[in-house]
Amino acid sequence: MLGISLILGVIPPLIMYFITKRKNMFYNESSRKALNFHLTIFPFFIISRFFPIWFMFAVLAIETVIIMYAMSRIAFQKPYSYPAIPYIKSGK
């Protein structure tokens, strides 16, 4: 999901969040965190339209680094978190 979300943005975490809403809490929490992260970074992409092109690439590079870090943490089964505003609260 995280690798695909680099290309498609908020769509994969949103789909996964709704599919795993009541089935698997680990995947639900992971997709909730990813969705919050994408919803946090999305306004920066909108704002970048009014700045030079390098600003958009800087936002994209930061997003890529953060997602790659989360993917590596998941691969080694270690805890991770995104720097995100919690738009969607945990259902616990």
PyMOL commands that place a pseudoatom at each C-alpha (Angstrom):
pseudoatom trace, name=CA, resn=MET, resi=1, chain=A, elem=C, hetatm=0, pos=[0.000, 0.000, 0.000]
pseudoatom trace, name=CA, resn=LEU, resi=2, chain=A, elem=C, hetatm=0, pos=[2.749, 2.466, 0.887]
pseudoatom trace, name=CA, resn=GLY, resi=3, chain=A, elem=C, hetatm=0, pos=[4.679, 1.962, -2.322]
pseudoatom trace, name=CA, resn=ILE, resi=4, chain=A, elem=C, hetatm=0, pos=[1.568, 2.459, -4.420]
pseudoatom trace, name=CA, resn=SER, resi=5, chain=A, elem=C, hetatm=0, pos=[0.585, 5.512, -2.379]
pseudoatom trace, name=CA, resn=LEU, resi=6, chain=A, elem=C, hetatm=0, pos=[3.747, 7.245, -3.606]
pseudoatom trace, name=CA, resn=ILE, resi=7, chain=A, elem=C, hetatm=0, pos=[2.208, 7.212, -7.080]
pseudoatom trace, name=CA, resn=LEU, resi=8, chain=A, elem=C, hetatm=0, pos=[-1.524, 7.404, -6.382]
pseudoatom trace, name=CA, resn=GLY, resi=9, chain=A, elem=C, hetatm=0, pos=[-1.465, 9.539, -3.228]
pseudoatom trace, name=CA, resn=VAL, resi=10, chain=A, elem=C, hetatm=0, pos=[-4.355, 9.258, -0.813]
pseudoatom trace, name=CA, resn=ILE, resi=11, chain=A, elem=C, hetatm=0, pos=[-6.368, 6.670, -2.790]
pseudoatom trace, name=CA, resn=PRO, resi=12, chain=A, elem=C, hetatm=0, pos=[-4.658, 3.403, -1.611]
pseudoatom trace, name=CA, resn=PRO, resi=13, chain=A, elem=C, hetatm=0, pos=[-4.726, 4.269, 2.126]
pseudoatom trace, name=CA, resn=LEU, resi=14, chain=A, elem=C, hetatm=0, pos=[-8.349, 5.396, 1.808]
pseudoatom trace, name=CA, resn=ILE, resi=15, chain=A, elem=C, hetatm=0, pos=[-9.421, 2.162, 0.123]
pseudoatom trace, name=CA, resn=MET, resi=16, chain=A, elem=C, hetatm=0, pos=[-7.476, 0.055, 2.613]
pseudoatom trace, name=CA, resn=TYR, resi=17, chain=A, elem=C, hetatm=0, pos=[-8.918, 2.002, 5.545]
pseudoatom trace, name=CA, resn=PHE, resi=18, chain=A, elem=C, hetatm=0, pos=[-12.488, 1.270, 4.464]
pseudoatom trace, name=CA, resn=ILE, resi=19, chain=A, elem=C, hetatm=0, pos=[-11.786, -2.384, 3.614]
pseudoatom trace, name=CA, resn=THR, resi=20, chain=A, elem=C, hetatm=0, pos=[-10.067, -3.144, 6.944]
pseudoatom trace, name=CA, resn=LYS, resi=21, chain=A, elem=C, hetatm=0, pos=[-12.312, -0.974, 9.102]
pseudoatom trace, name=CA, resn=ARG, resi=22, chain=A, elem=C, hetatm=0, pos=[-13.666, -3.847, 11.198]
pseudoatom trace, name=CA, resn=LYS, resi=23, chain=A, elem=C, hetatm=0, pos=[-11.577, -6.795, 10.048]
pseudoatom trace, name=CA, resn=ASN, resi=24, chain=A, elem=C, hetatm=0, pos=[-7.942, -6.317, 11.002]
pseudoatom trace, name=CA, resn=MET, resi=25, chain=A, elem=C, hetatm=0, pos=[-6.951, -3.663, 13.526]
pseudoatom trace, name=CA, resn=PHE, resi=26, chain=A, elem=C, hetatm=0, pos=[-3.229, -3.671, 12.594]
pseudoatom trace, name=CA, resn=TYR, resi=27, chain=A, elem=C, hetatm=0, pos=[-3.922, -2.904, 8.942]
pseudoatom trace, name=CA, resn=ASN, resi=28, chain=A, elem=C, hetatm=0, pos=[-6.665, -0.487, 9.901]
pseudoatom trace, name=CA, resn=GLU, resi=29, chain=A, elem=C, hetatm=0, pos=[-4.274, 1.474, 12.132]
pseudoatom trace, name=CA, resn=SER, resi=30, chain=A, elem=C, hetatm=0, pos=[-1.547, 1.394, 9.476]
pseudoatom trace, name=CA, resn=SER, resi=31, chain=A, elem=C, hetatm=0, pos=[-3.887, 2.697, 6.800]
pseudoatom trace, name=CA, resn=ARG, resi=32, chain=A, elem=C, hetatm=0, pos=[-5.305, 5.310, 9.210]
pseudoatom trace, name=CA, resn=LYS, resi=33, chain=A, elem=C, hetatm=0, pos=[-1.793, 6.615, 9.910]
pseudoatom trace, name=CA, resn=ALA, resi=34, chain=A, elem=C, hetatm=0, pos=[-0.947, 6.670, 6.203]
pseudoatom trace, name=CA, resn=LEU, resi=35, chain=A, elem=C, hetatm=0, pos=[-4.219, 8.405, 5.382]
pseudoatom trace, name=CA, resn=ASN, resi=36, chain=A, elem=C, hetatm=0, pos=[-3.591, 11.064, 8.021]
pseudoatom trace, name=CA, resn=PHE, resi=37, chain=A, elem=C, hetatm=0, pos=[-0.107, 11.595, 6.620]
pseudoatom trace, name=CA, resn=HIS, resi=38, chain=A, elem=C, hetatm=0, pos=[-1.388, 12.008, 3.060]
pseudoatom trace, name=CA, resn=LEU, resi=39, chain=A, elem=C, hetatm=0, pos=[-4.146, 14.357, 4.205]
pseudoatom trace, name=CA, resn=THR, resi=40, chain=A, elem=C, hetatm=0, pos=[-1.496, 16.398, 6.048]
pseudoatom trace, name=CA, resn=ILE, resi=41, chain=A, elem=C, hetatm=0, pos=[0.856, 16.663, 3.090]
pseudoatom trace, name=CA, resn=PHE, resi=42, chain=A, elem=C, hetatm=0, pos=[-1.856, 17.273, 0.451]
pseudoatom trace, name=CA, resn=PRO, resi=43, chain=A, elem=C, hetatm=0, pos=[-2.244, 21.010, 1.258]
pseudoatom trace, name=CA, resn=PHE, resi=44, chain=A, elem=C, hetatm=0, pos=[1.481, 21.454, 0.660]
pseudoatom trace, name=CA, resn=PHE, resi=45, chain=A, elem=C, hetatm=0, pos=[1.012, 20.168, -2.891]
pseudoatom trace, name=CA, resn=ILE, resi=46, chain=A, elem=C, hetatm=0, pos=[-1.856, 22.613, -3.410]
pseudoatom trace, name=CA, resn=ILE, resi=47, chain=A, elem=C, hetatm=0, pos=[0.225, 25.501, -2.043]
pseudoatom trace, name=CA, resn=SER, resi=48, chain=A, elem=C, hetatm=0, pos=[3.215, 24.467, -4.156]
pseudoatom trace, name=CA, resn=ARG, resi=49, chain=A, elem=C, hetatm=0, pos=[1.283, 25.497, -7.286]
pseudoatom trace, name=CA, resn=PHE, resi=50, chain=A, elem=C, hetatm=0, pos=[1.894, 29.129, -6.265]
pseudoatom trace, name=CA, resn=PHE, resi=51, chain=A, elem=C, hetatm=0, pos=[5.629, 28.688, -5.683]
pseudoatom trace, name=CA, resn=PRO, resi=52, chain=A, elem=C, hetatm=0, pos=[8.514, 27.762, -7.972]
pseudoatom trace, name=CA, resn=ILE, resi=53, chain=A, elem=C, hetatm=0, pos=[8.584, 24.185, -9.284]
pseudoatom trace, name=CA, resn=TRP, resi=54, chain=A, elem=C, hetatm=0, pos=[11.438, 23.217, -6.962]
pseudoatom trace, name=CA, resn=PHE, resi=55, chain=A, elem=C, hetatm=0, pos=[9.076, 23.614, -3.975]
pseudoatom trace, name=CA, resn=MET, resi=56, chain=A, elem=C, hetatm=0, pos=[6.781, 20.895, -5.327]
pseudoatom trace, name=CA, resn=PHE, resi=57, chain=A, elem=C, hetatm=0, pos=[9.759, 18.611, -5.888]
pseudoatom trace, name=CA, resn=ALA, resi=58, chain=A, elem=C, hetatm=0, pos=[10.984, 19.320, -2.351]
pseudoatom trace, name=CA, resn=VAL, resi=59, chain=A, elem=C, hetatm=0, pos=[7.583, 18.317, -0.923]
pseudoatom trace, name=CA, resn=LEU, resi=60, chain=A, elem=C, hetatm=0, pos=[7.581, 15.187, -3.083]
pseudoatom trace, name=CA, resn=ALA, resi=61, chain=A, elem=C, hetatm=0, pos=[11.117, 14.292, -1.960]
pseudoatom trace, name=CA, resn=ILE, resi=62, chain=A, elem=C, hetatm=0, pos=[10.220, 14.728, 1.717]
pseudoatom trace, name=CA, resn=GLU, resi=63, chain=A, elem=C, hetatm=0, pos=[7.093, 12.598, 1.260]
pseudoatom trace, name=CA, resn=THR, resi=64, chain=A, elem=C, hetatm=0, pos=[9.126, 9.887, -0.477]
pseudoatom trace, name=CA, resn=VAL, resi=65, chain=A, elem=C, hetatm=0, pos=[11.753, 9.792, 2.265]
pseudoatom trace, name=CA, resn=ILE, resi=66, chain=A, elem=C, hetatm=0, pos=[9.125, 9.553, 5.006]
pseudoatom trace, name=CA, resn=ILE, resi=67, chain=A, elem=C, hetatm=0, pos=[7.234, 6.757, 3.214]
pseudoatom trace, name=CA, resn=MET, resi=68, chain=A, elem=C, hetatm=0, pos=[10.432, 4.823, 2.466]
pseudoatom trace, name=CA, resn=TYR, resi=69, chain=A, elem=C, hetatm=0, pos=[11.395, 5.100, 6.145]
pseudoatom trace, name=CA, resn=ALA, resi=70, chain=A, elem=C, hetatm=0, pos=[7.983, 3.752, 7.186]
pseudoatom trace, name=CA, resn=MET, resi=71, chain=A, elem=C, hetatm=0, pos=[8.295, 0.902, 4.675]
pseudoatom trace, name=CA, resn=SER, resi=72, chain=A, elem=C, hetatm=0, pos=[11.712, -0.077, 6.054]
pseudoatom trace, name=CA, resn=ARG, resi=73, chain=A, elem=C, hetatm=0, pos=[10.415, 0.025, 9.629]
pseudoatom trace, name=CA, resn=ILE, resi=74, chain=A, elem=C, hetatm=0, pos=[7.495, -2.213, 8.673]
pseudoatom trace, name=CA, resn=ALA, resi=75, chain=A, elem=C, hetatm=0, pos=[9.838, -4.643, 6.881]
pseudoatom trace, name=CA, resn=PHE, resi=76, chain=A, elem=C, hetatm=0, pos=[11.838, -5.050, 10.102]
pseudoatom trace, name=CA, resn=GLN, resi=77, chain=A, elem=C, hetatm=0, pos=[8.632, -5.223, 12.184]
pseudoatom trace, name=CA, resn=LYS, resi=78, chain=A, elem=C, hetatm=0, pos=[9.486, -2.124, 14.196]
pseudoatom trace, name=CA, resn=PRO, resi=79, chain=A, elem=C, hetatm=0, pos=[7.101, 0.601, 15.328]
pseudoatom trace, name=CA, resn=TYR, resi=80, chain=A, elem=C, hetatm=0, pos=[6.816, 3.722, 13.195]
pseudoatom trace, name=CA, resn=SER, resi=81, chain=A, elem=C, hetatm=0, pos=[4.844, 6.920, 13.043]
pseudoatom trace, name=CA, resn=TYR, resi=82, chain=A, elem=C, hetatm=0, pos=[4.249, 9.646, 10.511]
pseudoatom trace, name=CA, resn=PRO, resi=83, chain=A, elem=C, hetatm=0, pos=[4.557, 13.371, 11.161]
pseudoatom trace, name=CA, resn=ALA, resi=84, chain=A, elem=C, hetatm=0, pos=[0.857, 13.969, 10.577]
pseudoatom trace, name=CA, resn=ILE, resi=85, chain=A, elem=C, hetatm=0, pos=[-2.149, 15.817, 11.903]
pseudoatom trace, name=CA, resn=PRO, resi=86, chain=A, elem=C, hetatm=0, pos=[-4.602, 13.224, 13.280]
pseudoatom trace, name=CA, resn=TYR, resi=87, chain=A, elem=C, hetatm=0, pos=[-7.592, 14.024, 11.073]
pseudoatom trace, name=CA, resn=ILE, resi=88, chain=A, elem=C, hetatm=0, pos=[-8.962, 10.516, 11.540]
pseudoatom trace, name=CA, resn=LYS, resi=89, chain=A, elem=C, hetatm=0, pos=[-8.856, 9.470, 15.170]
pseudoatom trace, name=CA, resn=SER, resi=90, chain=A, elem=C, hetatm=0, pos=[-8.108, 5.951, 16.344]
pseudoatom trace, name=CA, resn=GLY, resi=91, chain=A, elem=C, hetatm=0, pos=[-11.153, 3.762, 16.862]
pseudoatom trace, name=CA, resn=LYS, resi=92, chain=A, elem=C, hetatm=0, pos=[-9.802, 2.236, 20.076]
for i in range(1, 92): cmd.bond("trace and resi %d" % i, "trace and resi %d" % (i + 1))
show_as sticks, trace
zoom trace
